[in-house]
């Protein structure tokens, strides 16, 4: 296979893992882009009443096949084909995959979706790649190597540029993405959401992978959501952190297995956690 245009920006101990994550994303983009807005896209409903497309399944199969060849001893946890969830939190090396984050957008032909690929080592998300061929962008990070973005597909991609969160210092000056009113309502935080919208400068529900990458690019200051799975958030943790932000659970702990996530530019993090009120 030819080398990806998305090579690590610098040498790190995680260099080969990040390079592999980009190769996985290349394979995923080829499949997902080809099926996006396809007239024969097949959509079914899973037992949890969420939707899955043939593209979700094909992307995850392709990633699993490559990982099976390149990292046969590593564990895998994916949205569509699962994994040993009991062993996953204590695994030494675990790849966590969301083949298409934003399936509902994908099936409706909206471009706000992407593939999320993370490597978790001893419980810490240390590599993350978020690739969105419909938006023409890929974001990535590895522990200690910074967070980066490139625009353009494959070999035609432009130069990597570093990501940095904004310098906004107060929640009242911040732009915030809250995913959806229904999500906060079901989590018992509807009143907190209403208070948040009255407090911040601007509130929008950008949704899924796109919201966190907007944060890492310094275009908004916070994202908060509930009812998450590890594959929804794992890849985004190092991207936000390496861009200078913070990403925790709503109670301030680790977000990876918690089911909630609060991501900010860091400066407004405590203020937002206090408003949500889970601590």
C-alpha positions in Angstrom: 0.0 0.0 0.0 1.3 3.5 -0.8 2.2 5.7 2.0 -0.7 8.0 3.2 -0.4 11.7 2.6 -1.2 12.1 6.2 2.1 11.3 7.9 2.9 12.3 11.5 4.2 15.8 11.8 7.1 14.7 13.9 8.8 11.6 15.4 7.2 10.4 18.6 7.1 7.1 20.4 3.6 6.7 18.9 4.8 7.5 15.4 4.0 4.1 13.9 0.6 3.9 15.6 -0.4 7.3 14.3 0.8 6.4 10.8 -1.3 3.3 11.0 -4.3 5.2 12.2 -4.0 7.4 9.1 -3.9 4.4 6.9 -7.0 3.1 8.6 -8.7 6.4 8.0 -7.6 6.4 4.3 -9.3 3.0 3.9 -12.4 4.2 5.7 -12.7 7.4 3.6 -12.6 5.4 0.4 -15.6 3.4 1.4 -17.6 6.0 3.2 -17.2 8.7 0.4 -18.2 6.2 -2.3 -21.4 5.3 -0.5 -22.3 8.9 0.7 -25.6 10.0 -1.0 -25.8 6.7 -2.8 -29.3 5.9 -4.0 -29.0 2.3 -2.9 -27.6 3.0 0.6 -29.1 0.3 2.9 -30.3 1.5 6.3 -31.5 -0.7 9.1 -32.5 -0.1 12.7 -30.5 -1.7 15.6 -32.0 -3.0 18.8 -31.2 0.4 20.5 -33.4 2.1 17.8 -30.4 3.8 16.3 -29.7 3.4 12.6 -26.8 1.7 10.8 -26.0 1.8 7.1 -24.1 -0.7 4.9 -21.3 1.9 4.8 -20.9 1.8 8.7 -20.5 -1.9 8.6 -18.2 -2.0 5.6 -15.9 0.7 7.1 -15.6 -1.1 10.4 -14.9 -4.4 8.6 -12.1 -2.8 6.6 -10.5 -1.3 9.7 -10.7 -4.5 11.6 -9.1 -6.4 8.7 -6.2 -4.0 8.6 -5.7 -4.0 12.4 -5.8 -7.8 12.3 -2.9 -7.8 10.0 -0.9 -4.9 11.5 -1.7 -5.2 15.2 -2.9 -8.8 15.7 -2.3 -8.7 19.5 -4.3 -5.5 20.1 -7.9 -5.5 21.2 -10.6 -3.8 19.2 -13.9 -2.2 20.3 -16.1 -0.9 17.5 -19.7 0.4 17.3 -21.0 -2.1 14.8 -19.2 -5.3 15.7 -18.5 -4.7 19.4 -15.6 -6.3 21.2 -14.9 -7.7 24.6 -16.3 -4.8 26.6 -15.6 -6.4 29.9 -11.8 -6.5 29.1 -11.6 -3.3 27.2 -11.3 -0.8 30.1 -8.3 -2.7 31.4 -6.6 -3.5 28.1 -3.0 -2.6 27.5 -3.6 -1.6 23.9 -7.1 -1.1 22.6 -8.3 0.4 19.3 -11.7 2.1 19.5 -13.6 2.7 16.3 -16.6 4.6 15.3 -16.9 3.8 11.5 -19.3 6.7 10.8 -19.9 9.1 13.7 -23.1 10.9 12.7 -24.9 8.1 10.9 -28.1 10.0 10.9 -26.5 12.9 9.1 -24.8 10.5 6.7 -28.0 8.7 5.7 -29.8 12.1 5.1 -26.9 13.4 2.9 -25.7 16.0 5.4 -21.9 16.4 5.5 -21.4 16.5 9.3 -20.0 13.0 9.8 -16.7 11.3 10.0 -14.7 8.2 11.0 -13.2 8.2 14.5 -10.2 6.0 15.2 -8.5 6.0 18.6 -5.7 4.0 20.3 -6.1 3.7 24.1 -3.0 2.5 26.0 -3.5 1.5 29.6 -6.7 3.4 29.8 -5.5 6.6 28.2 -6.5 7.7 24.7 -3.1 8.5 23.2 -3.8 8.6 19.5 -6.9 10.0 17.8 -7.8 10.5 14.1 -11.1 12.1 13.0 -11.6 12.0 9.2 -14.4 13.7 7.3 -14.2 13.3 3.6 -17.5 15.1 3.0 -16.1 18.2 4.7 -12.7 17.6 3.1 -10.8 17.6 6.4 -8.9 15.4 8.7 -7.9 16.1 12.3 -5.5 14.1 14.4 -3.3 14.1 17.5 -0.9 11.9 19.4 0.2 12.4 23.0 3.0 14.9 23.1 3.0 15.6 19.4 0.3 18.3 19.2 -3.0 18.3 17.3 -3.2 18.9 13.5 -5.6 19.4 10.6 -5.3 19.0 6.9 -7.7 19.9 4.1 -8.1 18.0 0.9 -8.3 14.3 0.0 -5.5 11.8 0.1 -2.4 12.7 -1.9 -4.0 16.0 -2.8 -4.1 17.1 0.8 -2.6 20.4 1.8 0.0 21.1 4.5 -0.8 20.2 8.1 -1.5 23.1 10.3 -1.5 23.0 14.2 -4.7 23.2 16.1 -5.2 25.6 19.0 -8.2 26.3 21.1 -9.5 29.8 21.6 -8.4 32.2 24.3 -11.9 33.2 25.5 -11.8 33.5 29.3 -15.4 33.6 30.4 -18.5 31.4 29.8 -20.5 34.5 29.0 -18.3 35.3 26.0 -18.3 31.7 24.8 -19.9 29.9 21.8 -21.1 26.5 22.9 -22.4 23.4 21.2 -24.8 21.2 23.2 -25.7 18.4 20.8 -29.5 18.4 21.3 -32.2 19.5 23.7 -33.7 16.0 23.8 -30.3 14.5 24.8 -29.9 16.9 27.7 -33.6 16.4 28.7 -33.2 12.6 28.8 -30.1 13.0 31.0 -32.0 15.1 33.5 -30.2 18.3 32.6 -32.8 20.3 30.7 -32.8 23.1 33.3 -29.0 23.3 33.2 -29.2 23.6 29.4 -31.7 26.4 29.5 -29.5 28.2 32.0 -26.4 27.6 29.8 -28.2 29.1 26.8 -29.0 32.2 28.9 -25.4 32.5 30.0 -23.3 32.1 26.9 -22.7 34.4 24.0 -24.0 31.9 21.4 -25.4 28.4 21.5 -25.8 26.0 18.6 -26.2 22.2 18.1 -23.4 21.5 15.6 -23.4 17.8 16.4 -21.2 14.8 16.5 -17.5 14.9 15.4 -17.8 18.4 13.9 -18.5 20.1 17.2 -15.3 18.9 18.8 -13.1 19.7 15.8 -14.6 23.3 15.8 -13.5 23.5 19.4 -10.0 22.3 18.6 -9.8 24.8 15.8 -10.6 27.6 18.2 -14.0 28.4 16.5 -16.2 27.6 19.5 -15.3 27.3 23.2 -17.2 24.3 24.5 -19.1 21.1 23.7 -21.2 19.1 26.2 -23.2 16.0 25.7 -24.6 12.9 27.4 -25.6 9.3 26.6 -22.2 8.6 24.9 -20.3 5.4 24.2 -16.5 5.1 24.2 -16.4 5.0 20.4 -18.2 8.4 20.3 -15.5 10.2 22.2 -12.2 8.3 22.4 -10.6 9.7 19.3 -11.6 13.2 20.2 -9.9 13.2 23.6 -6.3 13.6 22.4 -7.3 16.0 19.7 -8.9 18.4 22.2 -6.2 17.9 24.8 -3.3 18.4 22.4 -5.0 21.5 21.0 -4.7 22.9 24.5 -8.3 22.2 25.7 -9.8 20.0 28.4 -12.2 17.1 28.0 -13.7 15.4 31.0 -16.9 13.7 32.1 -19.7 16.0 33.4 -18.5 15.2 37.0 -14.9 16.2 36.1 -13.5 12.7 35.9 -12.4 10.7 32.8 -14.9 10.8 29.9 -13.8 7.6 28.1 -16.1 5.2 29.9 -18.4 7.6 31.7 -21.2 8.3 29.1 -20.8 12.1 29.3 -18.4 14.6 27.9 -17.6 18.2 28.6 -14.9 19.7 26.3 -13.7 23.2 26.5 -10.8 25.5 25.7 -9.7 25.0 29.3 -10.3 28.5 30.5 -14.1 28.1 31.0 -14.0 24.4 32.0 -14.7 24.8 35.7 -17.4 27.4 35.1 -19.2 25.1 32.8 -18.9 22.0 35.1 -20.3 24.1 37.9 -23.3 25.1 35.8 -24.0 21.5 34.8 -23.9 20.6 38.5 -22.8 16.9 38.6 -20.0 17.4 41.0 
